[in-house]
Amino acid sequence: MKRIEFEKLTEQAILDLPEHIRSKMDNVAILVEEKPSKEQLRKIKIDSQYSLLGLYEGVPQNVWGRGSGSILPDKITIFQKAIESYANSEKELIELIKNTVWHEIAHHFGFDEKAVRLLEKKRK
């Protein structure tokens, strides 16, 4: 899939989030990259670029406090090649993008990996 098409699907996944979630997203940039950098893989101790569908990097909202007004924006990266490698159809691709966006935004709100997994179970 061309990058621009994948970016449009990612944008739609963001727009499909409930308004009460979108309205609380603050100081976060969401972008698409083909694959994670070596630095990103090293930082989170993953060997395979195809194991990482998305990555949240930043200071979660629940950690913000005094003096947080000048922090750099959080960054959520959605990795196109990894998601495409898991999807067997366009429907699966769209669902994987939505789930990955949702997962990484949960980190933006301060949920750790264990809590995000519990939320995902409740969501299904």
N, C-alpha and C positions, 0 to 999 in steps of 0.2 A: 504494500500500500504506500502511496506517496505520503510524504511527511505532512503536507498541507491537509490532506484528508484525515489523517490520524489526529492532527491538532484540532480539527473541527469536531471530531468525535469526543475528544478530551474536553473541549469547550462545552459541548452539549452535556457531558456528564456533570460538569460543574453547574450548569444552568438547571439540571434536573434535581439537584439537591434541594431539600426543603428550604423555603425562604428564611425560616428562623435560624437555619445553620449558615446559609450564605450571608445573611445580614451581620452575623457575628464574626465572620472571617475578617481578620485585620492584619495588616502588615505582612502579607504573604504573597509571593509570586509563584505561579504554577506554570511550568514549562515542560516541553517534550524534548527529550534527547534520544538519539538512536540507541545508545547503550551507556552504562555507567563508566565513569573514568576509573583508572587504576587507583587513584587516591580515594574515591568513594568506596570502591570495593575493599580496599585495605582498611579504611576507617571502620567499616562495620564487619570486617572479618568474614567476607564472603569471597570464594574463589571464582565462581562462575558468573559471568555477566548475565547469563540467562536465568539465574536464580532470583534476580532482583527486578521486580516489576515497577516499583516506585520507591522514592526515598524522600523523607522529610529531614530537612536540615534547618535548625533554628532554635529559638527560645520559645517553648510552648506558652500559650496564653496564661495557663495557671501558674507560671513561674514569674510572669511580669510583675514588676513592682516599682517602687520609687527608683528613678534613674533609668527606667526602661524606655523613656520617651525617644531616645536617640539611637535605639538599636537598629541594626540592619534588618531588612525584611527577611522573614522566613522564606525558605525555598523548598518547594515540592517539585520533584522531577519525576515525570512519568517516562518509563523506558520502552520505547516502541518495539524494538527487536525482541525483547524478552516477552512482552505481551503477545506479539504476533506468533512467537514460537509455541505458545500454549493454546492459542485459539485454533479451533478446527473449522470455524465458520465465521461469517460476519456477525451473526448473533452472539456467539461466544466472545468475539473480539470486543464488541460493544459492552457486554456484561463485565468482562475483565477490566476494561478501562474504567467503568463506573465503580466497580468494587475497589480498584486500586486508588482512584481519586478519593473515595470515601475513607478508605483505610488511612491514607496519608493525612487527610484533613483531621481525622480523629487524633493523630499525633500532634497536629498544630494546636488542638484544644487541650493537650496535656495528657492524653491517654497513653500509657506505656503499651508495649507489645502484648502483654498478657491481657490487659483490659480491652484492647482493641479486638483481640480474638474472641473474648466473651461477648462484646457488643455485636460482632459479626454473627455469632451463633444466634443471638436474640433477633437479629435483623432478618434471618432466614426463616 
